[in-house]
Amino acid sequence: MSTRVLIVDNNLLDLEAVKEALAEAGFDAVVEVALDAPEAIAVIDAVADERSAPELVLVDLRLSVGSGLDVVRRVRCDARLGDVPVAVMSGVLDTGDREACLAAGADRVDVKPRRFAEQVALAREWARMLRVPLAERRAPAASAPAAGARPGRQLHLAELSRADVLDLQDRLRPRLRAARSLEDAAQALVRCLCVDFASSTVLTRMFVTLPFATLPEDLRRAAWSVVERQALQSAMRDQTPVLTLLSTCGREPAWCDRRESRGHVATPLSSRSFVDSIPMIARMLQDMGLDLGLQTDGDPYIERVLGAGWVGLFYVGDALTARDDRGRRIIPAVDFVERYGVRTVFGLGKAYANGSIASLVAFTSAIVPRERVEALVPIMNLFKAETLRFVNDGAIFRAEPTAGVEPAA
């Protein structure tokens, strides 16, 4: 059976050498080539399911556009790629390169062989990786970055500059324009943040408020299960806004597909008392200036109260210590906070004229000053500008069946 191999290298001679070595080592390989990091990420984003995903990824560390580290992080952020082996190569390894690659999720890092026989021997090592489970392949250094770690040239949210934001916009814009739905665009945004800020982000998600009646069947069922548990049936209307998970990306594979999520998938904002019972959502709505007591049926609320230029900001400086005015933890998931070293949690919201509000929420492993979070506002402005067409056309979710998704238990 053929093995699907993705090779990312902008050196054409090296590309051909790798292909020949794979053949000499006995690989029956179906090779797909990407010349730089954005092209490789586009290939990965286009993967339809596990059956079409690469089974082996070979990456040059130094590419003409982007870095091999970007590709490694993107692979490790995609649940569909599971435990796909990733090998990084480079003509020269500088101090810290190997550690940075392993921290990003690479299985092995090698200097490019000069002799063909050595290249073939290395290809046989790649073949061995295909037969070894992920847990046995990965060295301890290959685990998720620790709180505050900054491998290689990795960006860090706590040190975000205006230049970083401009670069992020430039990388994100073509991905947003290539999207075919609001969900695609939202996934492009959260993946971009997870990859670029892998050392300081734990989990990044995008939510959107949608009227209950417009949700797909699986999400209506998920929302209704919440309603039934809280005995809120009498408060529900077709136009009741539901805070709906649109995209997700994080350090665990299960956090990179919204269909794998089991919490906060569809939360009906049906009453003040119910929302107030969820500390994080209550604080987020409060910080963003959203009042459930206002009329939310249709666009007058958005146009009159928020305005087209509105950006909501939700900020929790330190999840370990932050409490609301009732003494409750604002981020109540203590096990999650402690296990992953979650510190600053923030959100940014943008409103559409039809009443929907898109909210980016990030759980980070660093203390991120509020002014650094505010520096990301242009990213949300860009996201809204590039996604107006989806909201206007009702193209919210990907055009694929979701009937098999079960509501949160």
C-alpha positions as CSV (number, residue, x, y, z in Angstrom):
1,M,0.0,0.0,0.0
2,S,1.3,3.5,-0.9
3,T,2.4,5.9,1.8
4,R,1.3,9.5,1.5
5,V,4.3,11.8,2.1
6,L,4.3,15.6,2.3
7,I,7.8,17.1,1.6
8,V,8.3,20.8,2.4
9,D,11.5,22.1,0.9
10,N,12.3,25.0,-1.4
11,N,15.6,23.4,-2.6
12,L,14.6,21.4,-5.8
13,L,17.8,19.4,-5.7
14,D,17.2,18.3,-2.1
15,L,13.6,17.5,-3.0
16,E,14.7,15.1,-5.8
17,A,17.3,13.6,-3.5
18,V,14.7,12.8,-0.9
19,K,12.3,11.3,-3.4
20,E,15.1,9.1,-4.8
21,A,16.1,8.0,-1.3
22,L,12.5,7.1,-0.4
23,A,12.3,4.9,-3.5
24,E,15.7,3.3,-2.7
25,A,14.6,2.6,0.9
26,G,11.6,0.7,-0.4
27,F,8.9,3.4,0.0
28,D,5.9,3.1,-2.3
29,A,5.4,6.8,-1.8
30,V,2.7,9.2,-3.1
31,V,4.6,12.4,-2.7
32,E,3.1,15.9,-2.4
33,V,5.5,18.8,-2.5
34,A,5.2,22.3,-0.8
35,L,7.9,24.9,-1.4
36,D,7.3,27.0,1.7
37,A,5.4,27.1,5.0
38,P,2.2,28.9,3.7
39,E,2.0,26.4,0.9
40,A,2.4,23.5,3.3
41,I,-0.2,24.9,5.6
42,A,-2.6,25.3,2.7
43,V,-2.1,21.6,1.8
44,I,-2.9,20.6,5.4
45,D,-5.9,22.9,5.6
46,A,-7.3,21.3,2.4
47,V,-7.2,17.8,3.9
48,A,-10.7,16.4,3.8
49,D,-10.3,13.5,6.3
50,E,-7.8,11.1,7.7
51,R,-7.9,9.0,4.6
52,S,-6.4,11.9,2.5
53,A,-4.0,13.2,5.2
54,P,-0.3,12.7,4.8
55,E,1.1,9.7,6.7
56,L,4.6,11.2,6.9
57,V,5.8,14.9,6.9
58,L,9.3,15.8,6.0
59,V,10.2,19.5,6.6
60,D,13.2,21.7,5.8
61,L,13.7,24.0,8.8
62,R,14.8,27.0,6.8
63,L,12.3,27.8,4.0
64,S,12.1,30.7,1.6
65,V,8.8,31.8,3.2
66,G,8.0,31.0,6.8
67,S,9.8,28.4,8.9
68,G,9.7,24.7,9.2
69,L,8.6,25.2,12.8
70,D,5.4,26.8,11.5
71,V,4.6,23.6,9.6
72,V,5.4,21.3,12.5
73,R,3.2,23.3,14.9
74,R,0.4,23.3,12.3
75,V,0.6,19.5,12.0
76,R,0.5,19.0,15.7
77,C,-2.5,21.4,16.0
78,D,-4.7,19.3,13.7
79,A,-6.6,16.4,15.2
80,R,-7.1,14.9,11.8
81,L,-3.3,14.2,11.5
82,G,-3.3,12.3,14.8
83,D,0.2,10.9,15.4
84,V,1.6,11.5,11.9
85,P,5.5,11.3,12.1
86,V,7.2,14.7,11.4
87,A,10.9,14.8,10.6
88,V,12.8,18.1,10.3
89,M,16.0,18.5,8.2
90,S,18.4,21.4,7.8
91,G,21.7,21.9,6.0
92,V,23.0,23.5,9.3
93,L,21.7,23.2,12.8
94,D,22.4,26.2,15.0
95,T,22.4,26.2,18.8
96,G,18.9,25.7,20.0
97,D,17.4,24.5,16.7
98,R,17.0,20.9,17.7
99,E,15.4,21.8,21.0
100,A,13.0,24.2,19.3
101,C,11.9,21.6,16.7
102,L,11.3,19.0,19.3
103,A,9.4,21.4,21.5
104,A,7.2,22.3,18.5
105,G,6.4,18.6,18.1
106,A,8.9,17.1,15.6
107,D,9.8,13.4,16.1
108,R,13.4,13.8,14.9
109,V,15.7,16.5,13.7
110,D,18.6,15.7,11.3
111,V,21.3,17.5,9.4
112,K,20.8,16.9,5.7
113,P,23.1,14.0,4.6
114,R,25.8,14.8,2.0
115,R,25.9,11.3,0.6
116,F,23.1,9.4,-1.1
117,A,23.8,6.3,1.0
118,E,23.3,8.3,4.2
119,Q,20.1,9.8,2.7
120,V,18.8,6.2,2.1
121,A,19.7,5.2,5.6
122,L,17.8,8.2,7.0
123,A,14.8,7.3,4.8
124,R,14.8,3.9,6.5
125,E,14.7,5.6,9.8
126,W,11.6,7.5,8.6
127,A,10.0,4.2,7.6
128,R,10.7,2.9,11.2
129,M,8.8,5.9,12.6
130,L,5.7,4.8,10.7
131,R,5.6,1.6,12.8
132,V,6.3,3.2,16.2
133,P,3.4,4.7,18.3
134,L,3.6,8.4,19.0
135,A,4.2,8.0,22.7
136,E,7.3,5.9,22.0
137,R,8.7,8.2,19.3
138,R,8.5,11.5,21.2
139,A,11.3,12.6,23.5
140,P,10.2,14.4,26.6
141,A,11.4,17.7,25.0
142,A,8.8,17.2,22.3
143,S,5.9,17.9,24.7
144,A,3.9,21.1,24.5
145,P,5.8,24.2,25.4
146,A,5.9,25.0,29.1
147,A,4.5,28.2,30.4
148,G,6.6,31.1,29.3
149,A,8.8,29.1,26.9
150,R,10.0,30.8,23.8
151,P,11.7,28.3,21.4
152,G,13.5,29.6,18.4
153,R,12.0,32.7,16.9
154,Q,8.6,32.0,18.3
155,L,6.3,35.0,18.9
156,H,5.1,35.7,22.4
157,L,1.8,37.4,23.3
158,A,3.3,39.2,26.3
159,E,5.9,40.8,23.9
160,L,3.5,41.5,21.0
161,S,4.6,44.5,18.9
162,R,2.8,46.5,16.2
163,A,5.1,45.0,13.6
164,D,4.0,41.5,14.8
165,V,0.4,42.4,14.4
166,L,1.0,43.8,10.9
167,D,2.8,40.6,9.9
168,L,0.0,38.5,11.4
169,Q,-2.5,40.5,9.4
170,D,-0.5,39.9,6.2
171,R,-0.4,36.1,6.8
172,L,-4.0,35.9,7.9
173,R,-5.6,37.9,5.1
174,P,-5.2,35.4,2.2
175,R,-6.4,32.6,4.4
176,L,-9.6,34.5,5.3
177,R,-10.1,35.3,1.6
178,A,-9.7,31.6,0.7
179,A,-12.4,30.6,3.2
180,R,-15.8,29.5,2.1
181,S,-17.7,30.0,5.3
182,L,-17.5,31.8,8.6
183,E,-16.4,28.6,10.2
184,D,-13.5,28.2,7.8
185,A,-12.4,31.8,8.4
186,A,-12.7,31.4,12.2
187,Q,-10.6,28.2,12.1
188,A,-8.0,30.0,10.0
189,L,-7.8,32.7,12.7
190,V,-7.5,30.4,15.7
191,R,-5.0,28.2,13.9
192,C,-2.9,31.2,13.0
193,L,-2.8,32.4,16.6
194,C,-2.0,28.9,17.9
195,V,0.9,28.4,15.5
196,D,2.4,31.9,15.7
197,F,2.0,32.0,19.5
198,A,2.4,28.3,20.4
199,S,4.7,29.0,23.3
200,S,2.1,31.3,25.1
201,T,-1.3,30.0,24.0
202,V,-3.0,26.9,25.5
203,L,-6.4,27.0,23.8
204,T,-7.9,29.5,21.4
205,R,-11.6,29.5,20.4
206,M,-14.0,31.5,18.3
207,F,-17.7,31.8,19.2
208,V,-20.6,33.4,17.4
209,T,-24.1,34.3,18.7
210,L,-26.8,32.9,16.5
211,P,-30.6,32.8,16.8
212,F,-31.7,29.4,18.1
213,A,-33.9,28.8,15.1
214,T,-31.0,29.2,12.6
215,L,-28.7,26.6,14.2
216,P,-28.0,23.3,12.4
217,E,-29.9,20.4,13.9
218,D,-26.9,19.0,16.0
219,L,-26.3,22.4,17.6
220,R,-30.0,23.0,18.3
221,R,-30.1,19.6,20.1
222,A,-27.0,20.6,22.0
223,A,-28.5,23.9,23.0
224,W,-31.8,22.3,23.9
225,S,-30.1,19.8,26.2
226,V,-28.7,22.8,28.2
227,V,-32.2,24.3,28.3
228,E,-33.7,21.1,29.6
229,R,-31.0,20.6,32.3
230,Q,-31.6,24.2,33.5
231,A,-35.4,24.1,33.2
232,L,-35.4,27.1,30.9
233,Q,-37.9,25.9,28.3
234,S,-40.3,28.8,29.0
235,A,-37.5,31.4,28.3
236,M,-36.5,30.0,24.9
237,R,-37.6,31.7,21.7
238,D,-36.6,31.2,18.1
239,Q,-34.6,34.4,18.3
240,T,-32.9,33.6,21.6
241,P,-29.2,34.1,21.0
242,V,-27.0,31.0,21.4
243,L,-23.3,31.4,22.1
244,T,-22.1,28.8,19.5
245,L,-18.6,27.3,19.2
246,L,-17.4,28.0,15.7
247,S,-13.7,27.0,15.8
248,T,-11.1,25.8,18.2
249,C,-7.3,25.1,18.3
250,G,-5.1,24.1,21.2
251,R,-2.3,22.0,22.6
252,E,-4.3,18.8,22.7
253,P,-5.5,17.1,19.5
254,A,-9.1,16.9,20.7
255,W,-9.1,20.7,21.1
256,C,-8.6,21.3,17.4
257,D,-12.0,20.2,16.1
258,R,-15.2,21.8,17.3
259,R,-17.0,18.5,16.7
260,E,-14.9,16.8,19.3
261,S,-15.8,19.4,21.9
262,R,-18.1,18.5,24.7
263,G,-18.5,21.7,26.7
264,H,-19.7,25.2,25.7
265,V,-20.7,24.0,22.3
266,A,-24.0,25.8,22.3
267,T,-24.9,28.0,25.3
268,P,-28.4,29.6,25.1
269,L,-28.2,33.2,26.5
270,S,-31.8,32.9,27.6
271,S,-31.9,34.7,30.9
272,R,-29.9,36.8,33.2
273,S,-29.9,34.3,36.0
274,F,-28.7,31.4,33.8
275,V,-25.9,33.5,32.3
276,D,-24.9,34.7,35.7
277,S,-24.5,31.1,36.8
278,I,-21.6,30.7,34.4
279,P,-18.8,33.0,35.8
280,M,-16.7,33.2,32.7
281,I,-19.5,33.9,30.2
282,A,-21.1,36.4,32.7
283,R,-17.8,38.2,33.0
284,M,-17.2,38.2,29.3
285,L,-20.6,39.7,28.5
286,Q,-20.1,42.3,31.3
287,D,-16.6,43.3,30.1
288,M,-17.8,43.6,26.5
289,G,-20.7,45.8,27.6
290,L,-23.5,43.4,26.5
291,D,-26.7,43.6,28.4
292,L,-29.2,40.7,28.0
293,G,-31.9,43.0,29.2
294,L,-31.7,45.0,26.0
295,Q,-33.8,44.0,22.9
296,T,-31.7,41.6,20.9
297,D,-34.2,40.5,18.3
298,G,-32.7,41.8,15.1
299,D,-30.3,44.6,14.1
300,P,-31.6,47.7,16.0
301,Y,-29.7,46.5,19.1
302,I,-26.5,46.2,17.3
303,E,-26.8,49.4,15.2
304,R,-28.2,51.6,18.0
305,V,-26.3,50.4,21.0
306,L,-23.0,48.9,19.8
307,G,-22.3,50.6,16.5
308,A,-20.4,49.3,13.5
309,G,-16.9,50.1,15.0
310,W,-17.6,48.4,18.4
311,V,-14.9,46.0,19.7
312,G,-15.7,44.2,23.0
313,L,-12.7,43.4,25.3
314,F,-12.8,40.6,27.9
315,Y,-9.7,40.4,30.2
316,V,-8.8,38.2,33.1
317,G,-5.2,39.0,34.1
318,D,-4.5,35.8,36.0
319,A,-6.8,32.8,35.9
320,L,-5.2,31.4,39.1
321,T,-6.4,34.3,41.3
322,A,-9.2,36.2,39.5
323,R,-12.5,36.2,41.3
324,D,-15.8,38.0,40.5
325,D,-17.7,40.2,42.9
326,R,-19.3,37.1,44.4
327,G,-16.0,35.5,45.2
328,R,-16.2,32.9,42.5
329,R,-13.4,31.9,40.2
330,I,-13.9,33.6,36.9
331,I,-12.2,30.6,35.2
332,P,-13.8,27.8,37.2
333,A,-12.0,24.8,35.5
334,V,-9.3,24.5,38.2
335,D,-7.9,21.2,36.8
336,F,-7.5,22.8,33.3
337,V,-5.9,25.9,34.7
338,E,-3.4,24.2,36.9
339,R,-2.5,21.3,34.5
340,Y,-1.8,23.6,31.6
341,G,-0.5,26.6,33.5
342,V,-3.3,28.9,32.3
343,R,-2.7,32.5,33.3
344,T,-4.2,35.4,31.3
345,V,-7.5,34.7,29.5
346,F,-8.8,37.3,27.1
347,G,-11.6,37.8,24.5
348,L,-12.3,40.2,21.7
349,G,-15.7,40.6,20.1
350,K,-17.0,42.2,16.9
351,A,-20.7,42.8,16.0
352,Y,-22.4,42.3,12.7
353,A,-25.4,44.3,11.6
354,N,-27.7,41.3,11.7
355,G,-27.2,41.0,15.5
356,S,-24.5,38.2,15.5
357,I,-21.4,38.8,17.6
358,A,-18.1,37.0,16.9
359,S,-15.9,36.5,19.9
360,L,-12.3,35.3,20.0
361,V,-11.3,33.8,23.4
362,A,-7.7,32.8,24.2
363,F,-6.4,30.9,27.2
364,T,-2.7,31.7,27.6
365,S,0.2,30.4,29.6
366,A,1.7,33.8,30.3
367,I,0.7,37.0,32.1
368,V,-0.2,39.2,29.1
369,P,-0.6,42.9,29.8
370,R,-4.0,44.4,28.8
371,E,-2.4,46.7,26.3
372,R,-0.9,43.7,24.4
373,V,-4.4,42.3,24.1
374,E,-5.7,45.7,22.9
375,A,-3.0,45.5,20.2
376,L,-4.9,42.6,18.6
377,V,-8.0,44.7,17.9
378,P,-6.9,45.2,14.2
379,I,-7.0,41.4,13.8
380,M,-10.6,41.3,14.8
381,N,-11.4,44.3,12.5
382,L,-9.8,42.4,9.6
383,F,-11.7,39.3,10.5
384,K,-15.0,41.1,10.4
385,A,-14.2,42.9,7.1
386,E,-13.3,39.6,5.4
387,T,-16.3,37.7,6.8
388,L,-19.2,40.1,6.2
389,R,-20.0,38.2,3.0
390,F,-20.5,35.0,4.9
391,V,-22.8,36.6,7.5
392,N,-24.8,38.4,4.8
393,D,-25.2,35.2,2.8
394,G,-25.9,32.9,5.8
395,A,-22.8,30.9,5.0
396,I,-21.9,30.2,8.7
397,F,-20.9,26.6,8.8
398,R,-19.0,24.4,6.4
399,A,-21.1,22.7,3.8
400,E,-20.7,19.2,5.1
401,P,-22.8,16.8,7.1
402,T,-22.8,17.2,10.9
403,A,-25.7,14.9,11.8
404,G,-23.4,12.5,13.6
405,V,-22.4,15.0,16.2
406,E,-24.0,14.4,19.6
407,P,-24.9,17.1,22.0
408,A,-22.8,17.7,25.1
409,A,-23.7,15.3,27.9
